[in-house]
């Protein structure tokens, strides 16, 4: 396989000349490979971004929980103190703090505006809990809270974190699926183009056979032509795709998921493998098409 | 021997001796071209036996047939070239595809082109050649590998008498150098002209049988 690949790259200039130099199908192959590579860069960026997102949500949300205390104003301070005491004694809890009313007002500001009279509303007191990576025993904590602080309710975010992480995971899967579909579509298009080229060059094949060319020699000339076309087309497509991804807005807190779609760090190296993948797909597809067509051409 | 739907040849047996010169004649549609195609493995018989250099042709795979063809030069009436390559490149094609396009081998190319009278047409494209020039280029291509056998199918079919004579002279010269020649033609004048230069056997395909032609030729 390695020998075949190196022979393919080094090539045989004489053999290359056997196939007529211009051909619509060969140009089409380059264009199709370029367009597919362009799309593959986006699918890859989407897949990587959703992977990052799933990890971040899973990590950040998984490490933060909230305890909501609904109690009359005169009992609130005592209940907060009791909750903090329980949390201090709970294994797996790194830190905990009661969220001040001003901070709570800020959290509610986007929904209710800046002039919210919190002191007149029955807004529950919130306690933020940061846990270790290994987490804590949520069920045990709930039991202790219900026994000692009946007005306190633990929300470990599981209810709404799980569907988000699941959605991100599915998006990542769709990204990978898109790359596979793009590769399969590229293979199908190159197969059709190669078959059309071989059929259009039936006379060339007849002449080559007449003078003693083996089918492997004829196939190699076509396979090399299409593989190199796919490689160069995909390289151009990837460069344009990377440029387009680079021009996307940078990741921002306010922008959320959409502004985080770009590539980050060493992930910028990954699209560079797409032309090689495209060339490999073209090599396999054209080899199969050439074998089949040459077998059919008598 | 049968080919396609029905029996094409019946009770034919021919062994071509090395260095011999044969003409194959017969009316149009008698099977001259098919007979030659069987002789270089372009067609496989559905019954009977064809042996190329002692090997049963049906036992050869495609590569085996390709290797056998390097020992057989073929010239067709309707000769085909690679239109995007020059005459010299087309003539050198058998060397190229067999990986024998070394400097030594290619040095003979110029000599060969001179032999067929196409030295000054070496860089021309096939489409720029006349009918006679195409036939001579085809002959040069057929012999560049120094084949043991040359099969020519109506090689003078599309060219005038003078050019036919020239081509015949080249075939006779080849035969004198030891190459086995088998020419399918319906041109009896060509056969008569050849017999004054070379000892040739004339075979006629008639009524699905192969017969030795009479003294009238």
Boltz contact constraints between the chains, C-beta under 6 A:
constraints:
  - contact:
      token1: [A, 14]
      token2: [B, 96]
      max_distance: 6.0
  - contact:
      token1: [A, 20]
      token2: [B, 84]
      max_distance: 6.0
  - contact:
      token1: [A, 203]
      token2: [B, 80]
      max_distance: 6.0
  - contact:
      token1: [A, 204]
      token2: [B, 82]
      max_distance: 6.0
  - contact:
      token1: [A, 207]
      token2: [B, 80]
      max_distance: 6.0
  - contact:
      token1: [A, 207]
      token2: [B, 82]
      max_distance: 6.0
  - contact:
      token1: [A, 210]
      token2: [B, 74]
      max_distance: 6.0
  - contact:
      token1: [A, 211]
      token2: [B, 93]
      max_distance: 6.0
  - contact:
      token1: [A, 211]
      token2: [B, 94]
      max_distance: 6.0
  - contact:
      token1: [A, 211]
      token2: [B, 97]
      max_distance: 6.0
  - contact:
      token1: [A, 212]
      token2: [B, 66]
      max_distance: 6.0
  - contact:
      token1: [A, 212]
      token2: [B, 69]
      max_distance: 6.0
  - contact:
      token1: [A, 212]
      token2: [B, 70]
      max_distance: 6.0
  - contact:
      token1: [A, 212]
      token2: [B, 94]
      max_distance: 6.0
  - contact:
      token1: [A, 212]
      token2: [B, 97]
      max_distance: 6.0
  - contact:
      token1: [A, 212]
      token2: [B, 98]
      max_distance: 6.0
  - contact:
      token1: [A, 213]
      token2: [B, 97]
      max_distance: 6.0
  - contact:
      token1: [A, 214]
      token2: [B, 63]
      max_distance: 6.0
  - contact:
      token1: [A, 214]
      token2: [B, 66]
      max_distance: 6.0
  - contact:
      token1: [A, 215]
      token2: [B, 62]
      max_distance: 6.0
  - contact:
      token1: [A, 217]
      token2: [B, 97]
      max_distance: 6.0
